Amino acid sequence: MNTTYFNKLDLSAKSFLVYKFGELVSFINYFGFRIHLVIINGTYVEVFKNQFTDEIEKIELLPYEKERFQLYAAPVNIQSLFV
């Protein structure tokens, strides 16, 4: 996936790509959001849904160096990413 192109898309277009081509890996609850970790063609994307309104507030790429990536490691075995 072209990450530069993805970052320039609006929320509606990102939503379409995520739900059309993405595969749900896991989710976490984090600071009032339910964040869905989705993979699209080898690229990890986070979908931030407000826990109270259930609306998507933002969608952004998750770089491998983000500390939050480790929060997903407990329910899903992604430890090989940290080697």
C-alpha positions as a Markdown table, in Angstrom:
| # | Residue | x | y | z |
|---|---|---|---|---|
| 1 | Met | 0.0 | 0.0 | 0.0 |
| 2 | Asn | 1.2 | 3.5 | -0.8 |
| 3 | Thr | 1.4 | 5.1 | 2.6 |
| 4 | Thr | 1.9 | 8.6 | 1.4 |
| 5 | Tyr | -1.3 | 8.3 | -0.7 |
| 6 | Phe | -3.2 | 6.8 | 2.2 |
| 7 | Asn | -2.2 | 9.6 | 4.5 |
| 8 | Lys | -3.6 | 12.2 | 2.1 |
| 9 | Leu | -7.1 | 10.5 | 1.9 |
| 10 | Asp | -10.0 | 11.8 | 3.9 |
| 11 | Leu | -11.7 | 9.8 | 6.6 |
| 12 | Ser | -14.4 | 8.5 | 4.3 |
| 13 | Ala | -11.9 | 7.2 | 1.7 |
| 14 | Lys | -9.8 | 5.6 | 4.4 |
| 15 | Ser | -12.8 | 3.9 | 5.9 |
| 16 | Phe | -13.7 | 2.5 | 2.5 |
| 17 | Leu | -10.2 | 1.0 | 2.0 |
| 18 | Val | -10.1 | -0.4 | 5.5 |
| 19 | Tyr | -13.4 | -2.1 | 5.3 |
| 20 | Lys | -13.1 | -3.2 | 1.7 |
| 21 | Phe | -9.5 | -4.6 | 1.8 |
| 22 | Gly | -8.4 | -4.7 | 5.4 |
| 23 | Glu | -8.3 | -7.7 | 7.7 |
| 24 | Leu | -9.0 | -7.2 | 11.4 |
| 25 | Val | -6.1 | -8.4 | 13.6 |
| 26 | Ser | -7.1 | -7.2 | 17.1 |
| 27 | Phe | -8.5 | -4.4 | 19.1 |
| 28 | Ile | -7.8 | -2.6 | 22.3 |
| 29 | Asn | -9.6 | -0.1 | 24.5 |
| 30 | Tyr | -7.4 | 3.0 | 24.9 |
| 31 | Phe | -8.2 | 6.4 | 26.4 |
| 32 | Gly | -11.9 | 6.4 | 25.5 |
| 33 | Phe | -11.4 | 4.7 | 22.1 |
| 34 | Arg | -11.8 | 1.2 | 20.8 |
| 35 | Ile | -8.9 | 1.0 | 18.4 |
| 36 | His | -9.1 | -1.7 | 15.8 |
| 37 | Leu | -5.8 | -3.0 | 14.4 |
| 38 | Val | -6.3 | -3.8 | 10.7 |
| 39 | Ile | -3.7 | -5.0 | 8.2 |
| 40 | Ile | -3.9 | -4.0 | 4.5 |
| 41 | Asn | -1.3 | -5.5 | 2.2 |
| 42 | Gly | 1.2 | -5.8 | 5.0 |
| 43 | Thr | 0.6 | -2.4 | 6.4 |
| 44 | Tyr | -0.9 | -1.9 | 9.9 |
| 45 | Val | -3.7 | 0.7 | 10.3 |
| 46 | Glu | -5.5 | 1.8 | 13.4 |
| 47 | Val | -9.2 | 2.7 | 13.3 |
| 48 | Phe | -10.2 | 4.9 | 16.3 |
| 49 | Lys | -13.8 | 4.4 | 17.3 |
| 50 | Asn | -15.2 | 6.5 | 20.1 |
| 51 | Gln | -16.4 | 4.1 | 22.8 |
| 52 | Phe | -19.4 | 6.3 | 23.7 |
| 53 | Thr | -20.7 | 7.2 | 20.2 |
| 54 | Asp | -19.3 | 4.2 | 18.3 |
| 55 | Glu | -18.3 | 6.7 | 15.5 |
| 56 | Ile | -15.0 | 6.5 | 13.7 |
| 57 | Glu | -13.0 | 9.6 | 14.6 |
| 58 | Lys | -9.7 | 8.8 | 12.8 |
| 59 | Ile | -7.8 | 6.2 | 10.8 |
| 60 | Glu | -4.1 | 6.3 | 10.7 |
| 61 | Leu | -1.1 | 4.1 | 9.9 |
| 62 | Leu | 0.7 | 2.4 | 12.8 |
| 63 | Pro | 4.5 | 2.5 | 12.4 |
| 64 | Tyr | 6.3 | -0.5 | 13.9 |
| 65 | Glu | 8.2 | 1.7 | 16.3 |
| 66 | Lys | 5.1 | 2.8 | 18.2 |
| 67 | Glu | 4.9 | 1.7 | 21.8 |
| 68 | Arg | 1.2 | 1.1 | 21.4 |
| 69 | Phe | 2.0 | -1.8 | 19.0 |
| 70 | Gln | 3.0 | -3.8 | 22.1 |
| 71 | Leu | -0.5 | -3.4 | 23.6 |
| 72 | Tyr | -1.8 | -5.6 | 20.7 |
| 73 | Ala | 0.7 | -8.3 | 21.5 |
| 74 | Ala | -1.1 | -9.7 | 24.5 |
| 75 | Pro | -4.2 | -11.1 | 22.7 |
| 76 | Val | -2.5 | -11.8 | 19.4 |
| 77 | Asn | 0.9 | -13.3 | 18.8 |
| 78 | Ile | 2.8 | -10.6 | 16.9 |
| 79 | Gln | 6.0 | -11.0 | 18.9 |
| 80 | Ser | 8.0 | -11.8 | 15.8 |
| 81 | Leu | 7.7 | -8.1 | 14.8 |
| 82 | Phe | 9.8 | -7.1 | 17.8 |
| 83 | Val | 12.8 | -9.4 | 17.0 |
